[in-house]
Amino acid sequence: MKSLHPEPGHSKANLFLKFLILVWPFLFIWQGVDLTDTGYLLTGGQQVFLEPQNVQFSYLFSFVITGIWSRLTAPLGLMGAYLGGAFLYILTAFCVYRILRKQIPERVLLLGLLLTVMIPNLMRYINYNNLTSFFFVLGSAVFIKAFTSHRQVYYFLAGIIFGSSFYLRLPNLVSISLSLVIVTGHYLNGAAWKDILKGFLSFISGFISALIVPFMILHIWGLSDHYFETFQRLLSFMTDSSSHHSGEGLIRKVILDFDITFAAFFKSIIIFAILAKINDIFCSRTLRTFTIALSLAVIFLIGSGVMGKTAAYHYYLLGFIEFMLLLQVLGFTSSEGEIRFASLVAFMVMLFGMAGSNTGLSAARYNLWFALPLSLHGLFNLKGLYLCEFLNVEKGGKVQNKGISLFSEKGMKMIRNIICISMTLFFVILCYRFSYRDSQQRYLLRYNIDHPKMQYVFTTRERSEVMTEALNELSKYVLPGDYLLAYNYVPLFYYLTDTRPYVYHSWPEMYSPEQLIDKLKQAIAERKGLPPVIRAKYPPLNDTWPKKHLSGRGSVKHHQVFDEFLKQGKYLQVWENEFFQILLPPSSW
C-alpha cells in the first residue's frame, strides 16, 4: 500500500503534532509525590537484585527493567524514574506510528497518538502498566505484519511477545485469548480454515514457549518456589470477598463498567443526534459555532470538577472507541482488510489488557495506542449514519439514493469537530489537575523534599516539611542495607533510605492479615534482631495530606497485627511529627 503523504498545507501541522508528542510526556513529571505505588514499584526495582524474596514475583520482569533503569539514572533519583516513563511513552508512540503510517492519514494518526499520550497515567515511571502497553503494542505490530505478509512465523513471534508479558504482570496471562484475533480476523477476510489453524497454533506455540523458558531459568536459580508463593498469595486475594482484588469483586466491577459504558454511549448518541438534527434543520453557521462552543464549555466544567463526575470521561471515551472499532471491523467505514484486522487487534487488546485491575474497564486506557488512532480514522471516514436507505424514483425516471439519517454528512462534520476538540480540551485539563495522590492545584507543587533522590521533584510545602523531617530523623536509626518495617501505605521510605523490607514485602498491607502474621513469624526466625519502624498516622491515599488527611488508621485488621508485634517486641516511640511516627525495639534504645 502506498504511503499516505500529508497534503502540502498539513505538513507544518503534522510537524507541530510530532513536537507535542515528543514534549508532552515531560511537561508535568516534575510535580507530585506519592508514597504508595511509586514506592512499591521502585523498591521492587531495588530489591530484585539485592534480595529477590522481598519482591512480588507477579511483576518480576517489570521490577528487573525498573531496577536496571534506576541504576542507570541513579544520580537523578525519583526524576530519573519519571524520565524513564516519559521515554517509554515516546518509544511506544513511535512503534505505533511506524506500523500505522501507511494505513491511515498521518494527521489523523498523529492526533490519535497525541491524545493517547495526553491521557493521564496513574504512575509516571516505568511500571507494569506502561511496560504491558509497550509489549502489547509490539505484539500487535507483529500480528498486523503476520496478516499482511501471510507468514506464520510472525504469529509465533507475536505469541512470544504476548507470552513474555506474563512476567511483567501476571494477569497478562489472559492475552493468550488474543489467539481469537487470528481466527476471527482471517475468517472475516475469507481465509481457508487450514491457514487459520496454522496461524492459531503458531501463536499458541510461541506463547507457551515464552512461559516455559523464563520459568525454567527461575527454577535453575532456585526462585521458582517464590513464584508459586506469589500464586498462592494472589489466589487468597481472589477468594477473599473483602479484598479489593477479589475475583468476585473484579468480575462485578467489569460487568458494572460495561453497563455504565453502554449507557454513556447511548446517551451521547442521543445528544449528538439531537444536535446534528438541529444543525440540519437551521443550516446556520452561527448556530453550529454556538453548539461547538457550548459543548466545550460543558466539557471544561466537567473536567474542572465543577459539574458532574470527572472520572466518567472513561466511559464515554471507551464507548466511542469500541463503537468505532467495531464499525471498522465489520467494514462500515473501511473495506480495507488491513484496517479491519488492525481494528480487531486494537479492540481485543483494549479489552484483555484491563484484566486483573480493580479499576475495571477504565484500566483499558493504558492500551489505547492502536485503538484511539484507528477510531479517529473511522470517525473521519464516516460520512454519516443512516437508519435505513431506499431508492427514490423522481419524475423523468431519475433514481436517487435517500435515507433516514441519524447523522447527515453535515451533522457528522460538526460531531467530528466536537469530539476531537472536546477530547483535546478535556485531556489538557486533566493533565493539569492530575498529579496522582498530590494536590490538584499545581501552583502549590513548588517545594522539594530535602533528600538526594527527591531534589528534582516538587510537592506542597506541608508535604515537603513532614517528609523532610521524617527522613532526617530516620537517617539516625538506619543505614543502607538495613532492615526496616514501614507500614500504613508508605513503601517509598524503603526506596529513599535504600533499606530492605523486614516482612519480605514493601507494601505489607497487600498481605492478608493471616499471611502478615506468618511473614512476621518468618522474619523473626530468619532476620537478626528487630527492625526500626516508621509508620504513617493516617493513610496517605488522598491528594491533600498532611493538610487534610483521611480519618482513621487504615486497615483495622492489619493494624491489630502490627500492634501485637510492637507490643511483643516492646517497641518504644522515639519521634513523631504531624504525620509520621518512628518506633524502636529495646536493643536500639
C-alpha positions in Angstrom: 0.0 0.0 0.0 1.3 3.4 -0.9 2.2 5.9 1.9 -0.5 8.4 2.7 1.6 11.6 2.4 0.2 14.7 4.0 -1.2 17.4 1.9 1.1 20.4 1.4 -0.9 22.6 3.8 -0.8 19.9 6.5 3.0 19.4 6.8 3.5 22.2 9.3 0.5 21.0 11.4 2.0 17.4 11.3 5.4 18.7 12.5 3.7 20.6 15.3 1.8 17.4 16.4 5.0 15.4 16.4 6.6 18.1 18.5 3.8 17.9 21.0 4.0 14.1 21.1 7.7 14.4 22.0 7.3 17.1 24.6 4.0 16.3 26.3 5.3 13.3 28.4 7.9 15.5 30.1 5.6 18.5 30.9 4.3 17.5 34.3 6.6 14.8 35.6 8.5 17.1 37.9 5.5 17.7 40.2 3.8 15.3 42.6 5.0 12.9 45.4 3.2 9.6 46.1 4.3 7.2 48.8 2.3 4.2 47.7 2.5 2.8 44.2 5.6 4.8 43.4 7.4 3.4 46.4 6.2 -0.2 45.8 7.5 -0.3 42.2 10.8 1.5 42.8 11.6 -0.6 45.9 10.8 -3.7 43.9 13.4 -2.5 41.3 16.0 -2.2 44.1 15.2 -5.5 45.9 15.0 -7.7 42.9 18.8 -7.5 42.6 19.6 -7.4 46.3 17.1 -9.8 47.9 14.6 -11.3 45.4 12.4 -12.8 48.1 11.4 -9.3 49.1 9.5 -8.7 45.8 6.2 -9.9 44.4 7.1 -12.3 41.6 3.9 -11.5 39.7 5.6 -8.4 38.4 9.1 -9.9 38.2 10.2 -8.7 34.8 8.8 -5.2 35.5 10.9 -5.0 38.6 14.0 -6.1 36.7 13.5 -3.4 34.0 12.7 -0.8 36.6 15.8 -1.8 38.6 18.1 -1.6 35.6 16.8 1.9 34.6 17.0 3.1 38.3 20.7 2.1 38.4 21.4 3.9 35.1 19.7 7.1 36.3 20.7 6.9 40.0 22.1 10.4 40.2 18.7 11.8 39.2 16.8 9.8 41.9 13.0 9.9 41.5 13.2 12.2 38.5 15.2 9.5 36.7 12.4 7.1 37.2 9.9 9.7 35.8 12.1 10.3 32.8 12.0 6.6 32.1 8.3 6.6 31.9 8.3 9.5 29.5 10.9 7.9 27.2 8.8 4.7 27.2 5.7 6.6 26.2 7.6 8.2 23.3 9.0 4.8 22.2 5.6 3.2 22.3 4.1 6.1 20.2 7.0 5.7 17.7 6.2 2.0 17.3 2.5 2.7 16.6 3.4 5.4 14.2 5.7 3.1 12.2 3.1 0.4 11.8 0.1 2.6 11.0 1.6 5.4 9.0 1.0 3.6 5.7 -2.6 2.7 6.6 -4.2 5.9 7.9 -3.6 9.6 7.1 -0.6 11.0 9.0 -2.5 13.9 10.5 -5.2 11.6 11.9 -2.6 9.2 13.2 -0.6 11.9 15.0 -3.7 13.4 16.5 -4.7 10.0 17.9 -1.2 9.4 19.3 -1.1 12.9 20.9 -4.5 12.2 22.6 -3.2 8.8 23.8 -0.1 10.4 25.2 -2.2 13.0 27.0 -4.4 10.5 28.8 -3.4 10.8 32.5 -1.4 7.8 33.7 -1.6 6.8 37.4 2.1 6.0 37.5 4.6 8.2 35.6 7.6 6.0 36.0 8.4 2.7 34.2 5.9 0.2 35.7 3.9 -2.9 34.8 1.1 -0.9 33.2 3.2 1.1 30.6 5.5 -1.9 30.0 2.5 -4.0 29.3 1.3 -1.4 26.9 4.6 -1.4 25.1 4.7 -5.2 24.8 1.1 -5.3 23.6 2.0 -2.6 21.0 4.9 -4.7 19.8 2.8 -7.9 19.8 0.0 -6.1 17.9 2.5 -4.7 15.4 3.8 -8.3 14.7 0.2 -9.5 14.5 -0.5 -7.0 11.7 2.7 -7.9 10.0 1.7 -11.5 10.0 -1.7 -10.7 8.5 -0.2 -8.5 5.7 2.8 -10.8 4.9 0.9 -14.2 5.3 3.8 -15.6 7.1 3.1 -17.9 10.1 6.4 -17.2 11.8 5.2 -13.7 12.7 2.3 -15.3 14.6 4.9 -17.3 16.5 6.8 -14.1 17.3 3.6 -12.4 18.4 2.9 -15.3 20.8 6.4 -14.9 22.3 5.9 -11.2 22.9 2.4 -11.6 24.5 3.6 -14.6 26.4 6.6 -12.7 27.8 4.2 -10.0 29.1 3.0 -12.6 31.7 6.3 -11.9 33.6 5.6 -8.2 33.5 2.2 -8.6 35.1 0.7 -11.9 36.0 -2.9 -11.2 34.7 -1.5 -10.7 31.2 -1.8 -14.5 31.0 -5.3 -13.7 29.5 -3.6 -12.3 26.4 -3.5 -15.9 25.2 -7.1 -15.2 24.3 -5.8 -12.9 21.5 -5.5 -16.1 19.5 -9.1 -15.4 18.8 -7.9 -12.4 16.7 -6.3 -14.9 14.2 -9.5 -17.0 13.9 -11.9 -14.0 13.7 -9.7 -11.8 11.5 -8.9 -14.4 8.9 -12.5 -15.7 8.8 -13.8 -12.2 8.1 -11.1 -11.9 5.4 -12.2 -15.2 3.8 -9.1 -17.2 4.6 -9.1 -21.0 4.4 -9.5 -22.9 7.7 -6.2 -24.6 7.1 -4.4 -21.3 7.2 -6.4 -20.1 10.2 -5.4 -23.2 12.1 -1.7 -22.8 11.2 -1.7 -19.2 12.5 -3.6 -20.2 15.6 -1.2 -23.0 16.5 1.9 -20.8 15.7 0.7 -18.2 18.1 -0.1 -20.7 20.9 3.3 -22.3 20.4 5.1 -19.0 20.8 3.0 -18.1 23.8 3.7 -21.3 25.7 7.4 -21.2 24.8 7.6 -17.7 26.3 6.0 -19.0 29.5 8.2 -22.1 29.9 11.7 -20.8 29.1 11.8 -18.0 31.8 10.3 -20.3 34.4 13.0 -22.9 33.8 15.6 -20.2 34.3 13.9 -19.2 37.6 13.8 -22.8 38.6 17.6 -23.3 37.9 18.3 -20.1 40.0 16.2 -21.6 42.9 13.4 -18.9 42.6 10.5 -21.0 41.3 9.2 -21.5 44.9 8.8 -17.7 45.2 6.7 -17.7 42.1 4.4 -20.4 43.4 4.1 -18.4 46.7 3.0 -15.4 44.6 0.3 -17.6 43.0 -0.9 -18.6 46.4 -1.0 -15.0 47.7 -3.0 -13.9 44.6 -5.3 -16.8 45.0 -6.0 -15.8 48.6 -6.8 -12.3 47.3 -9.2 -13.6 44.7 -11.0 -15.8 47.2 -11.2 -13.2 49.9 -14.5 -11.3 49.3 -13.3 -8.4 51.5 -10.2 -7.9 49.3 -10.2 -5.0 46.8 -8.8 -7.6 44.2 -11.2 -10.4 44.9 -12.2 -12.4 41.9 -15.9 -11.8 42.6 -15.3 -8.1 43.0 -13.3 -7.8 39.8 -15.9 -9.6 37.7 -18.7 -7.5 39.3 -16.7 -4.3 38.6 -16.2 -5.2 34.9 -19.9 -6.0 34.4 -20.9 -2.8 36.1 -18.5 -0.8 33.9 -19.7 -2.3 30.7 -23.2 -1.4 31.8 -22.2 2.2 32.5 -20.2 2.4 29.2 -23.2 1.3 27.1 -25.4 3.7 28.9 -22.9 6.6 28.4 -22.6 5.7 24.7 -26.3 5.6 24.0 -26.7 8.8 26.0 -24.1 10.6 23.9 -25.6 9.2 20.7 -28.9 10.7 21.5 -27.4 14.1 22.4 -25.3 14.1 19.2 -28.3 13.1 17.1 -30.3 16.0 18.5 -27.5 18.5 17.9 -27.0 17.2 14.4 -30.7 17.4 13.5 -30.9 21.0 14.8 -27.9 21.8 12.7 -29.5 20.2 9.6 -32.8 22.0 10.1 -31.5 25.5 10.5 -28.2 25.2 8.5 -26.8 28.1 10.4 -23.0 28.6 10.7 -23.6 30.7 13.8 -25.7 28.0 15.4 -23.1 25.4 14.6 -20.4 27.5 16.1 -22.5 28.2 19.2 -23.2 24.4 19.6 -19.5 23.6 19.5 -18.7 26.4 21.9 -21.4 25.3 24.3 -20.1 21.7 24.2 -16.6 22.8 25.0 -18.0 24.9 27.9 -19.7 21.8 29.4 -16.5 19.8 28.9 -14.5 22.5 30.7 -16.8 22.5 33.7 -16.8 18.7 33.9 -13.0 18.5 33.5 -12.5 21.2 36.2 -14.7 19.3 38.6 -17.4 22.0 38.8 -20.1 19.8 37.2 -20.7 16.1 37.1 -18.0 13.4 37.8 -14.7 13.9 36.1 -13.9 10.2 36.1 -17.0 9.5 34.0 -14.9 10.5 30.9 -13.5 7.0 30.8 -16.9 5.5 30.0 -17.8 8.0 27.2 -14.3 7.7 25.7 -14.3 3.9 25.7 -17.8 3.7 24.4 -16.9 5.9 21.5 -13.7 3.9 20.7 -15.4 0.5 21.0 -18.2 1.6 18.7 -15.8 3.0 16.0 -13.6 0.0 16.1 -16.5 -2.4 15.7 -17.8 -0.4 12.7 -14.4 -0.8 11.1 -14.1 -4.5 11.9 -17.5 -5.0 10.2 -16.4 -2.9 7.2 -18.8 0.0 7.6 -16.1 2.8 7.4 -13.4 0.9 5.5 -13.3 -2.2 3.4 -9.5 -2.5 3.5 -8.5 -5.8 5.1 -5.5 -4.3 6.9 -7.6 -1.6 8.6 -10.3 -4.2 9.6 -7.7 -6.6 11.1 -5.8 -3.8 12.9 -9.1 -2.6 14.4 -9.9 -6.1 15.6 -6.5 -6.4 17.2 -6.9 -3.0 18.9 -10.3 -3.9 20.2 -9.2 -7.2 21.7 -6.1 -5.7 23.2 -8.1 -2.9 24.8 -10.5 -5.4 26.4 -8.0 -8.1 27.6 -5.4 -5.5 28.7 -7.6 -4.5 31.6 -7.6 -8.0 33.2 -6.8 -8.1 36.9 -7.3 -4.4 37.6 -9.6 -3.3 40.4 -10.3 -0.2 38.4 -12.3 -2.3 35.9 -12.9 -1.2 32.3 -11.2 2.2 32.9 -7.9 0.3 33.0 -8.3 -0.1 29.3 -7.0 3.5 28.9 -3.4 2.0 29.2 -3.9 0.1 25.9 -5.4 2.7 23.5 -2.3 3.2 21.5 -3.8 1.5 18.4 -7.4 1.9 19.4 -7.6 5.7 19.6 -5.9 6.5 16.2 -7.9 3.8 14.5 -11.1 5.0 16.0 -10.4 8.6 14.8 -9.6 7.2 11.4 -13.1 5.6 11.4 -14.7 8.8 12.6 -13.1 10.8 9.8 -14.1 8.2 7.2 -17.7 8.1 8.4 -19.7 10.4 6.2 -23.0 9.9 8.1 -25.1 7.3 10.0 -28.3 6.2 8.4 -31.1 4.2 10.0 -32.2 2.9 6.6 -31.7 3.7 2.9 -34.0 3.5 -0.1 -34.2 4.4 -3.7 -36.4 7.3 -4.8 -37.5 7.5 -8.4 -38.2 11.1 -9.4 -40.1 12.5 -12.4 -38.2 11.8 -15.6 -37.0 8.4 -14.2 -34.1 9.8 -12.3 -33.1 7.4 -9.4 -31.7 8.9 -6.3 -30.4 7.3 -3.1 -32.1 8.6 0.0 -32.3 7.6 3.6 -33.4 8.4 7.1 -30.3 9.7 8.8 -29.2 9.6 12.4 -26.3 11.9 11.4 -26.2 13.5 8.0 -22.9 14.4 6.3 -23.1 18.0 7.5 -24.1 16.9 11.0 -21.3 14.4 11.1 -18.8 17.1 10.3 -20.0 19.1 13.4 -19.9 16.0 15.6 -16.3 15.3 14.5 -15.3 18.8 15.5 -17.0 18.4 18.9 -15.4 15.0 19.6 -11.8 15.9 18.6 -11.8 19.4 20.2 -13.5 18.2 23.4 -11.1 15.3 23.9 -8.1 17.6 23.5 -9.5 20.2 25.9 -10.6 17.5 28.4 -7.2 15.8 28.5 -5.3 19.1 28.8 -7.4 20.0 31.9 -7.0 16.5 33.4 -3.2 16.6 32.8 -3.0 19.9 34.7 -5.2 18.7 37.5 -3.9 15.2 37.9 -0.6 14.6 39.8 -1.6 11.3 41.4 -2.2 11.5 45.2 -0.9 15.0 45.3 -2.5 18.4 45.1 -4.7 19.2 42.0 -3.5 22.8 42.3 -0.2 22.7 40.5 0.9 26.1 41.6 1.2 24.7 45.1 3.6 22.0 44.0 6.8 24.1 44.1 8.6 22.7 47.2 11.1 19.9 47.1 11.9 17.4 49.8 15.4 17.8 51.2 16.8 14.4 50.1 19.3 13.5 47.3 16.7 11.3 45.5 14.0 14.0 45.6 15.8 17.1 44.6 14.2 17.5 41.1 10.6 16.6 42.2 8.2 19.1 43.8 5.3 18.9 46.2 3.3 21.1 48.5 5.0 22.9 51.4 3.3 20.9 54.1 4.1 17.5 52.5 7.7 18.6 51.9 8.1 19.6 55.5 6.7 16.4 57.1 8.7 14.2 54.7 12.0 16.1 55.2 11.6 15.8 59.0 10.8 12.1 58.8 13.7 11.3 56.5 16.2 13.3 58.6 15.1 11.6 61.8 15.0 8.1 60.2 18.6 8.5 58.9 19.7 8.4 62.6 18.5 4.9 63.0 19.0 3.1 59.7 21.8 2.7 57.1 21.6 1.5 53.5 21.1 -2.3 53.5 19.5 -2.4 57.0 16.1 -3.9 57.6 13.2 -1.6 58.1 9.4 -2.0 58.8 7.4 0.7 57.1 3.7 0.4 57.1 0.4 2.1 56.6 0.9 2.6 52.9 4.4 4.2 52.9 6.7 1.9 50.8 8.5 4.9 49.3 10.6 5.0 52.5 12.4 1.8 51.5 13.5 3.3 48.2 14.6 6.6 49.7 16.6 5.0 52.5 18.0 2.0 50.5 16.7 -0.3 53.2 15.2 -3.8 53.0 11.6 -4.7 53.8 11.6 -6.7 57.1 8.4 -8.7 56.2 9.5 -9.6 52.6 7.2 -7.0 51.0 7.5 -3.2 50.8 3.7 -2.9 51.0 2.7 -5.3 53.8 -1.0 -4.3 53.6 -1.1 -6.4 50.4 -0.8 -9.5 52.6 -4.0 -10.8 54.1 -3.9 -10.4 58.0 -3.2 -14.2 58.3 -0.3 -14.0 55.7 1.1 -11.0 57.5 1.2 -12.9 60.8 3.1 -15.8 59.1 5.6 -13.4 57.4 6.3 -11.6 60.8 7.0 -15.0 62.4 9.2 -16.0 59.4 11.1 -12.7 59.7 11.6 -13.1 63.5 13.1 -16.5 62.8 15.3 -15.6 59.9 16.3 -11.9 60.4 18.8 -10.9 63.1 17.2 -8.6 65.6 14.1 -6.4 65.3 14.0 -3.5 62.9 13.2 0.2 63.4 9.6 1.0 62.5 8.2 4.0 60.6 4.5 4.4 60.1 2.0 6.9 58.9 -0.6 8.1 61.4 -3.1 8.3 58.7 -3.3 6.5 55.2 -1.5 8.8 52.7 -4.1 7.9 50.0 -5.7 11.2 49.3 -4.5 14.3 47.4 -4.3 16.7 50.3 -2.4 15.0 53.1 -1.0 16.1 55.5 -3.0 19.3 55.5 -6.3 17.4 55.1 -5.9 13.7 55.7 -8.2 10.7 55.8 -9.7 9.8 59.1 -8.8 6.5 60.8 -5.6 4.5 60.8 -6.3 2.5 57.7 -6.8 -1.3 57.6 -8.0 -2.2 61.1 -7.1 -5.9 60.9 -3.6 -5.2 59.7 -3.1 -2.6 62.4 -4.1 -5.2 65.0 -1.4 -7.5 63.7 1.2 -4.7 63.8 0.1 -3.5 67.3 0.6 -7.0 68.6 4.0 -7.3 67.0 5.1 -3.9 68.5 3.7 -4.9 71.9 5.6 -8.2 72.0 8.7 -6.6 70.8 8.4 -3.9 73.5 8.8 -1.1 70.9 9.0 2.5 72.2 8.0 5.6 70.2 11.1 7.8 69.9 9.8 10.5 67.5 6.8 11.8 65.7 5.6 14.8 63.7 2.3 15.8 62.2 2.0 12.7 60.0 4.7 10.1 60.8 6.0 8.1 63.9 9.2 6.3 64.4 9.5 3.4 66.9 12.5 1.4 68.1 13.0 -2.0 69.8 14.8 -2.2 73.2 18.1 -3.1 71.5 18.1 0.3 69.8 17.2 2.5 72.8 
